[in-house]
């Protein structure tokens, strides 16, 4: 839960990867954000048959923000490199989830969110094809700061209500003490609390992606 952007696309050309990485590094250094580089060049500057063993590109991490991924598979498709090991054995069923990459910006704030979206506007035109962005802040679609502010305010209110709900949740002494029982009870409580507000409360993990 929390305001998030989700994105996917393909690198236009294997030859462009070093330039993309260099530009990202130059930009994030301006903001003094942390970054990590994976493989910087494709063999012979060419894409090759899809493999879930290697990751190319760069990630960066603004303060209080989940990492932003500009990382790609061997065939140029964008992917979260840290999920690859979970999907090697079940690629066909999990491809769509693998190719959609997400970054939560909720706690980073509006200014960081704006910079990330503007960066994607630039990068997607210059280096990517078939790019799609889903922005819960609606800034990608509208380029309107007021709309973004309203979205952040709404999510901040929801998070405050969620925190209050968790504080009020207490375990009955007669309940089972095993973690699964506690999780099930908590999920039932949250569904009753927030279900009528249109939120789909569920647990998502790499081992249980659906």
C-alpha positions in Angstrom: 0.0 0.0 0.0 1.2 3.5 -0.9 1.4 5.7 -3.9 3.4 3.8 -6.6 4.4 4.1 -10.2 4.6 1.0 -12.4 6.3 0.9 -15.8 7.5 -1.4 -18.6 9.2 -1.2 -22.0 12.1 -2.2 -24.1 15.5 -0.8 -24.8 15.6 0.6 -28.4 19.0 -0.8 -29.2 21.6 -2.7 -27.3 24.2 -0.1 -28.4 22.3 2.5 -26.4 22.8 0.9 -23.0 26.1 2.6 -22.1 24.8 6.0 -23.0 21.6 5.4 -21.0 23.6 4.4 -17.9 26.0 7.4 -18.2 23.1 9.8 -18.5 21.3 8.3 -15.5 24.4 8.4 -13.4 25.1 12.0 -14.3 21.6 13.0 -13.3 21.4 11.1 -10.0 24.8 12.5 -9.0 23.3 16.0 -9.2 20.8 14.9 -6.5 23.4 12.9 -4.6 21.2 9.8 -4.9 22.6 6.3 -4.6 22.9 4.1 -7.6 24.2 0.7 -8.7 25.2 -0.5 -12.1 24.7 -4.0 -13.4 26.2 -5.2 -16.7 27.0 -2.0 -18.7 27.3 -3.5 -22.2 25.7 -6.2 -24.2 28.0 -8.8 -25.8 28.9 -7.4 -29.3 26.3 -4.6 -28.6 23.5 -7.0 -29.5 20.5 -8.4 -27.8 20.4 -12.2 -27.5 17.9 -14.9 -26.7 15.9 -14.1 -23.5 17.7 -15.2 -20.4 16.7 -14.7 -16.8 20.4 -15.1 -15.7 21.7 -11.7 -16.5 20.6 -8.1 -15.9 21.8 -5.0 -17.7 21.5 -1.4 -16.8 21.3 0.8 -13.6 19.1 1.4 -10.6 19.0 4.5 -8.4 17.5 5.2 -5.0 16.2 8.6 -3.9 15.9 9.1 -0.1 12.8 7.4 1.4 12.0 5.9 -2.1 12.0 2.4 -3.4 14.7 1.9 -6.1 13.9 3.0 -9.6 14.9 0.4 -12.2 16.3 1.0 -15.6 17.4 -2.6 -15.9 16.9 -5.0 -18.8 17.0 -8.7 -19.7 19.2 -10.1 -22.4 16.6 -9.4 -25.1 16.2 -5.7 -24.0 13.0 -6.1 -22.0 12.8 -4.0 -18.8 12.7 -6.1 -15.6 13.4 -6.0 -11.9 16.7 -7.8 -11.5 16.0 -8.9 -8.0 12.9 -10.8 -9.0 14.6 -12.8 -11.7 15.6 -15.7 -9.5 12.0 -16.3 -8.5 10.8 -16.5 -12.1 13.4 -18.6 -13.8 11.5 -21.9 -13.4 8.1 -20.4 -14.2 8.8 -17.9 -16.9 5.7 -18.4 -19.1 3.2 -17.8 -16.3 5.0 -14.9 -14.6 6.3 -12.9 -17.6 3.8 -10.1 -17.4 4.5 -9.5 -13.7 8.2 -9.7 -14.3 8.1 -7.1 -17.0 6.0 -4.6 -15.0 8.4 -2.9 -12.6 7.2 -0.9 -9.7 8.5 1.9 -7.4 6.8 3.3 -4.4 7.3 7.0 -4.0 4.8 7.6 -1.2 7.4 8.5 1.5 9.8 10.3 -0.9 7.4 13.1 -1.4 6.1 15.1 -4.3 9.3 16.7 -5.5 11.1 13.4 -5.8 8.0 11.9 -7.6 8.1 14.8 -10.1 11.8 14.4 -10.8 11.3 10.6 -11.4 8.4 11.2 -13.8 10.2 13.9 -15.7 13.2 11.6 -16.0 11.1 8.9 -17.4 9.5 11.4 -19.9 13.0 12.1 -21.2 14.4 8.6 -21.0 11.4 6.9 -22.6 11.6 9.1 -25.7 15.3 8.8 -26.2 16.1 5.2 -25.2 12.9 3.1 -24.9 10.2 1.7 -27.1 6.7 0.3 -26.3 7.0 2.2 -23.0 4.0 2.3 -20.6 3.7 4.1 -17.3 1.0 3.8 -14.7 1.3 6.6 -12.2 -1.0 6.5 -9.1 -0.1 10.2 -8.6 -1.6 10.9 -12.1 1.3 13.3 -12.8 2.5 11.2 -15.8 -0.9 11.6 -17.5 -1.7 15.2 -16.5 1.6 17.0 -15.8 -0.4 18.9 -13.2 1.2 19.5 -9.8 -2.2 20.2 -8.2 -3.5 16.8 -9.3 -0.3 15.2 -7.9 -0.7 17.0 -4.6 -4.3 15.8 -4.3 -3.2 12.3 -5.0 -0.5 12.4 -2.3 -2.9 13.9 0.2 -5.4 11.1 -0.5 -2.8 8.4 0.0 -1.4 10.1 3.1 -4.9 10.1 4.6 -5.3 6.4 3.7 -2.0 5.5 5.2 -2.9 7.4 8.4 -6.2 5.5 8.6 -4.4 2.2 7.9 -1.9 2.9 10.8 -4.8 3.7 13.1 -6.5 0.4 12.1 -3.3 -1.6 12.8 -3.0 0.1 16.2 -6.5 -0.9 17.1 -6.0 -4.5 16.0 -5.3 -6.7 19.0 -4.9 -10.5 19.3 -7.5 -12.4 21.2 -5.9 -14.6 23.9 -7.8 -17.6 22.7 -6.5 -17.3 19.1 -3.8 -19.6 17.8 -0.3 -18.1 18.1 1.1 -19.3 14.8 1.9 -16.6 12.2 -0.5 -17.9 9.6 -3.4 -17.6 12.0 -2.4 -14.1 13.0 -2.0 -13.0 9.3 -5.4 -14.4 8.4 -7.1 -12.6 11.3 -5.3 -9.3 10.4 -6.3 -9.6 6.7 -9.9 -10.2 7.7 -9.8 -7.1 10.0 -8.3 -4.9 7.2 -10.8 -6.1 4.6 -13.7 -5.2 7.0 -12.1 -1.9 7.7 -11.1 -0.8 4.1 -13.0 -3.2 1.8 -15.9 -0.8 1.3 -13.5 1.9 0.2 -12.6 0.0 -2.9 -9.2 -1.4 -1.8 -8.2 -4.9 -2.6 -6.3 -6.0 0.5 -4.0 -8.9 -0.1 -0.5 -10.1 0.5 1.9 -10.0 -2.4 5.3 -11.6 -2.3 7.7 -13.1 -4.9 6.7 -16.6 -3.7 3.0 -15.7 -4.0 2.9 -13.1 -6.8 -0.9 -13.3 -7.3 
